Amino acid sequence: MKLSARNKLKGKILTVDEGLITAKVTLDLGNGNVISSIISKDSIGDLNLKSGDTAYAVIKSTEVIIGIPCNCDNSECDCK
């Protein structure tokens, strides 16, 4: 597999949770680190993804969103 993307994380598939149109794939990256991605159900079939398989999370920097947990106890807070 050759890709121009530089952010590739190798892991083992922990779970493949299929919905009606999409599926959530969770990878174990080791050392307690996991990452999940929502992909199409067609991609699950095309790649024949299943628990225990080795797979790569390929991250394009233009599509990464960073968030922080809300630590306030205020019910008026809009971060929840």
N, C-alpha and C positions, 0 to 999 in steps of 0.2 A: 504494500500500500504506500504510494507516494502521494503526498499532499503538499500544497503550498502553505497551508495553515501551520503555524509554529506551535500552537497551543494544543498538544495532543496528550491526553492522559490515558494510560493503559490501565485496565481493570478487569475484574470478573463480574459478570452480570449476576446481581443478587435477585432481582425480581423483574418481571415483565407483567405489568398490570394493564390489561387491555380494556378499553372502553368501547363505545359504539364506533367512533371515528379515529380516535388517537389512542396511544398507549404510553404509559410512563415506564421508562427503563431506568433502573437504578444500578449503578456500578459501584463495586467495592474497590477503592483505589489503594487500599492497604493502610496500615498505621491508623485505623479508625476513621479514615476519610472516605466519604461516599459522595457521589454526584448523581443527580437525576436529570433526565431529559424527556420532554414530551415529543414523540414522533408519530408519524401516521401509522395506522395499522398495516397499510400496504408495505411500508418499510420493514415492519416486523417480519412479514412473510418473505419479502425479497431478500432480506439478510439472514433469514432463518434464525432469528435471535431467540435464545432460551437461557434459563438460569444455568449458571456454571460456565457458560461460554466466555472466552476472552474477547473483549471489545475495547474500542477506543472512544473517548469523548473528545470531539474536535471542537474547539471553541474559537469562534470568530470574534475578535475584540469589538466589532461594531454591534454585536448582539448580546453582550454581557450586561446584566443589570445587577447592581449592588444594592443591598438593603441592610437595614439594621433592625434589631428587635426593639419594640416599644417598651420602655422601662418606666413609663409614667403610670400612676394609679388614678389619674383624672379621667372620669367617664366622658368628659367633654373633649378630650384629646382626639385629634383626627388621625393619629398614627396607628390606630388599632384597626 
